[in-house]
Amino acid sequence: MSSPVPYMGKLCCTICGDAIVPPTHQLSEAEKWQAEAVLLSDPDREFEQLEEHYRDGKKHNAQRFNISATREIRKDRAHVIEKDRLRIITADENGDVSTQQEEVKSNRSYGHEENGEWVVTPYYIATHAACLEVAETAMRRSPHDIAVRDLRTLWKVLRMRFKVDDTYLMSSTIDFIASPQRIQLPHSYYMPFRLAPILSESFPGVVDGNLERWEAAYPLNIPDMTTAVLENLRSLSPAVAAIPEAVSFQERFLALPPELQDHVCSFLVSRNGMSSTCNVLLPQWTWREVLLRGECLPFLQDVDIAVVRDFCLRWKRDNGSREPNWELLVRKLSQEAWSIWDAESSSLKVPNGLRNRRRIWQLVEEMYVGDLVPVKRVTLMNSGCVSVPRYWDERGELMHPVVRVHVGSRDKLRSIMA
């Protein structure tokens, strides 16, 4: 788990949990991606309409409100100015950046006067552009039964998380406290626990001169990713490869039509990852194809087939008849345990960008609407017992009647939604 202290006062990505930084000249090439932000907003104001109709979930006799949200969630490129203030980046048809750029605040509801009328500003939620791209790929490609499959559902997840934190602030006994810039989640975004950033001015890029923050690495277009992954391959023991039961199963498997072989391999998809124990029932080339197709490991959709082909030719030249153990490699890559993916304790030697992509992918697969519920918080704000309305079920479908969720009410909510 990571300490929240280094993030105090910093605007953070609502997907990965790491800081969104201003685009300064001091940023290294490895850090520049963290300055590219996207602001999400809902032009249909679905949440606000539900809030008004159900009076924050307190109007118990309210009729069902069948709101029609037809427009897509907006995605505006932006750069951080300071804290929660961002400048929206707009461009004309030629791609030239406009000089009239709007400044907005993220993660808060506010308005302003315009031509004598009060105009409510959209509720902007900030993400890294790269993290949003990973999230959209995960929503589209994940083979698992995940709750979030589109951008509007992702918006509902993030908006309800802020609703919980906003409610804590409203119940605070302190007259003024800054709106939340980093949502606290129980898993702390699967970041490793670090004390060094508290003492180091180099945060958020490098903790100290030797330890690089893999959880801040660029998760897209990872240089030499395929080569690095393949370097984890080891030889398959001839004794293991010659187990009679395995040989017999492989003969029957190879006798199947290709369509049935693919169907058998489809059962290798595992939400919790596969065991590291190999049974060698399937031929090693089958496991190689599993890696290349990306169905079981969808976060590795950009494996370079040409690099794999060249690797196989070199392996055969250097190792003769000894096969590479593709099965063990795929099994390890499939595992979600963070002892596998945390750079400090992993037996896998992969680029930090891939580690971070895997972390973000896992965060998206685990999301559901209402995944953050009020709990007892030990803070200096002396917040009382808070509760929030639940307008949608876990997959973003409208609920009726609307219930309010408070400390200890999670099991009750799940029984209502079942």
N, C-alpha and C positions, 0 to 999 in steps of 0.2 A: 504494500500500500504506500502511496505517496503522501507526503505531508502537505496540507493545504497552505501552510504558511508562506511559501515562496510565491503563491498566486494572489496574495492579498493585494487588492487594488489593480490587478491586471485583468483585462478583458480576455476571456478564454473561449476556445472553440467548444460549442455545445455538443459536439460529437466525440472528439478525442480527449477533451479536458485540458489540453495544453494551451499556452498563451498565444494570442494573436498579437503580433508585435507591430509597432509603427515601421514604415519603410525608410529606415535611416541608412546612411552610408557606412555605419559601423557593422551592419549585418554581413556575415560571411556568405559565400555562395550556398553553403549548406543550410543557412537559416532563412534565406530570402523567401522561400515558399510559405513561411509562417506569417509573412506580411500580406499575403494575398487572401483577402477575406471575401465571403459572400454573405449578404444579408437576405434572410428568408422573411417573407411577409405574405399575408393572406389578403388578397384584394376583395374577397367576399366577406371578410370579418366574421367568420363562422363562430369563433369563440365568443366574440363580443355580443353577437346576436343571441346566443344561448344564455350568456350571463344576464342580459337584459330581460329575456323572456322568463327565465326561471328565478330571477332575483338572486343570483349566486347560489342557486340550489335551495333557497329557503322558502320558496313559494311552493308549498306541498301540493296544492290543488291545481297547479298549472296544467293546461292541456298539452298534449304531445306537440312539439314544435318540429315539423318536418321541413327543416331548412334545406334549400337546394344550393349547394356550393359547386358551381360548374367551372369556375375559372381556375387555372393552375396556380400553384404557389409561386410567387415571384422570386426570382433570383437576381439580386443586384450586386455587381462587383463593387468592392469598397476597400478603403485603406483606413487604418486607425490613425486618428489625430492625437488623442490622448485619452486614457481611461476608456469610458464607454462612448466617446464621440468618434464617429466615423464620417468619411467623405465618400459619397457614392460616385463611382467612376462611370461616366456615360461617354459614348462615342457616337459620331455621326456615321452616315452610310459609307464613308471612306475609311472608317476606322480611326479617325483623328479624335483624340480625347477632348471633350468639351471643357471650356474654361469656366462655365457656369455649373459648378458641381455642388450638389445639395449636401448639407451637413445634417446628420441625424444622430440620435442616441439609440443604443440598442438595449434590449431586455427591459423595457419599461413602457408604460402607457403615459402619454402626455399629449398635449395639444398646443395650438398657438392661434392668435387672432390674425385673420386674413380678410381684408376688405370689410371690416366690421362684423365678421362672423367667426365663431369659434370652430376651428378645424382640428379634428383628432388625427394625430399622426399614426401611421401604421405601426403595429408592434413588430419591431425588427428583431430577429434572432440571428446572432453572428456565428459563422462557422469558417474554418479554413476552406478555401476552394478545393484543395486536394482531398481533404477529408470528406467533403460532400460528394466528390466524384467517386471515392471508394464506397461511400454509403449507397449511392445510387446503383453502383455495380453489384454490391451485395444484395440489395433489394431485388435486383433483376435475376441474379444468377444463383443465389443460395439454393441448394437442393433440399433444405430442411423446411419444416413447417414453422416458418417464422411469422410474426404478427405484422411486421412492417414491410409492405411491398410497393409502396408508392410515396411520393414526396408529401402529399397531403397528410397521410398517416404519420410520417416522420414529423411533420410540423405539429401534429396533435400531441405526440410524445413529448417534444421539447416544450411546447406551450404549457402543458399540464405540469411539467417539472418546475417551470418558473412560477406557475400558480401556487405551488406548494411553498416555494421560498418567499414569494411575495406575501403570502399569508402570515408567515413567521414575522416578517418585518412589520406588517400592519398590527400585529398583536404585541409588538415590542413596547416596553416602557420607556425606551429612549426616544426623545423627540425627533431626532433625525439620524438616520443611518443609511449608508449608500445601498442602492439596489444591488442584488446579487449579480456578480460577474462570472462566477463559476459555481455551477450547481454541485452540491456535495452528494455523491452517490456512494452506496455501501461498498462497492468494489474499488472505489477510487480510480476508476478508469483503467484498471489493471496496470497501473504504473508501479515500478519498483520503489520501495521506500528509500528515500535519500535524505540525509541530514546535511550533506555538503552544500546544496544550493542556498541554504539559509545564510551560510557564511561566505558565499562566493558571489562576486559581482559579475561573473561570467554567465549567470543564469539568464535566458533559458537555453543557450546553445550548448555549452560544455560545462560540466560541473566543476572539474578541475583540469589540470594540464594533461591528465592521463585517461580519465574516465569520460567517455562520450555518452550523451544521453540518447540511447537508441530509440526511446519513445518520442523523440523530437526529430527523427530522420524522415526525409521526404518519401512518402509511400508510393509514388508513381514513377514510372520510367527509371527503374533501379538499374544502374550500370552493372554489367556482368552478373546479373542475378542468376541466370541459368547455369553459368559456369560454377558459381559459388555453391549452388544447390547440389550439383553433380559431384563436387569434391567430397561430399559426405558419403558417397558410395563405397562400399567395401565388398570384397570377394565373398561369394557364397561357398561355404564349405562343401567339397565334393561328397563327403559322407552324408551331409544333410540332404543334398540334392538327390541322392540315390536311395532314399527311404522307399521301400516297396509300396507302401500304401499311397504315398504321394505320386509315384510313377504311375500306378494304376489309375488314380483319379485323373491325372493329366491326360492319359490316353483317352479316357471317356470324355473329358472336357473338349479335347481337340477334335473328337468325332462329331461334336455338335455343330449345327449351322452357325455362321457368324452372328445371326440375330439372337440366338439363344445364348451364345457366349457373352454377348453384350448385356443380355438380361441378367445373367449370373453375376457379372461384374457390377451391375447397378446396385446390388445389395451390399456392396462395400461402403456405401455412404453411411456415415455414422455421426450423429449429432455430437457425441462426446469423444469422438476420436477412436481409433483402433488401438488395440494392445500392441506392445512392441514385440510380442512373442510371434515368431513366424512359424507357419505350418507347411510352407512350400507346396501346398496343394495346387496352386495355379502356377503355370509356367512364368518364369521371370519376365519374359517379354510382355506378358499380359499386364503385369504391374507397371511396366514402363509405359504401356499405352494408357493405363489409368492416369498416370502422371501427365501425359501429353494432352489427353482429352479435357482434363480439368473438371470433370463432373464430380469427382470425390474431393478434389482440392480446388474449388472454384476461385480462391484468392490467388492461385497460380495460373491465371488465364493467359499470361504473357510469356510462358515458357517458350524459348526459341528452339523450334524443331531442328533447324540447321545445326545449331550448337550441339544438340543431343545426338544427331546423326554422326557428326565428326567425333564426338566423345566415344561413341560405340565403336567406330572404326579404330581409334587409338587403343581402346581397351582390348579389343580382339588381337591387335598387333602385339601389345605388351604382355597380355595375360593368357593368351592361347585359349584353351577350352574352359578356363575358369570363368563362370558367369558373375556379373555384378549382382549384388543383392538388392534388386529394385523393390522387393517386397518390404524389407526393413526400412528403406528410405521413405516410401509412401506411408507406411504405418506411423513413422515418427512425425512426418509433416502433417498428418491428420490430427494429431493430438492437440487438445486445447489447454492442457495443463500448463501453467505459466512457468513451471520449472523447465519446460521444454523451450519456451519462447523467450524467457528472460535471459538476456545476454550474459548476465553474471553467473548463471548456473546451468546453462544449456549445453547439451551434448551435440546440438546441431550448430554447424558453422555456416550461418547465412547472413546476408547483408542486413544492416540495421533497418534499412528501408522496408525490407520484407517483414522483419519482426514487427515494425510499427503498423504496416498494412494488416497483418494478421490480428493485431490488437484491435484496430479500428473495426475490422470485419466482425470480430467477436462481439464488440460493443453493439453493433447494429443488429446482429442476429438475436441478441438477448433483449432488445428493446420491445416494449409494448406500451400502449396508451395507459397511463396511470401506474407506471412502474415505480414511481416515487410517491410514497405515502407518508403522511406526517408521523413522526416519531418523537419521543422525548429528546430534546436537544439540551445539552449542558452548555449554555452560552452566557455572555454578559448581558444579553438583551432581556432576560427574565420573561421570555415569551410564555404565555399561558398555553392551555390545551387548544390546539388549532384543528380545524377541519376544512376540507375543500370539497366542492361539488364534483361529481363524476358524470360528465355529459356523454361520454363514449365508453364502449366496452374496450377490451384489450386490443382489438383489431380496428378500432376507429369507427364502429357502427354506433349510431345514436341509441342512447338508453332512455327508457321511460318506464316507471318514474325515475327522476333524477335522485340519486342518493348522495349523501355527504359522507366523506371518508375521514376518519379521525384516528387517533392513536389506538392501535389494537383492533381496528375494524377490517383488516385485510381479508381474513378468512370469511367474514360475513359478506364482504363485497363479492368474493369469488363464488359464494353460494348463490347470490342473487343473479350473477351473470351466467351461471351454469345452465 
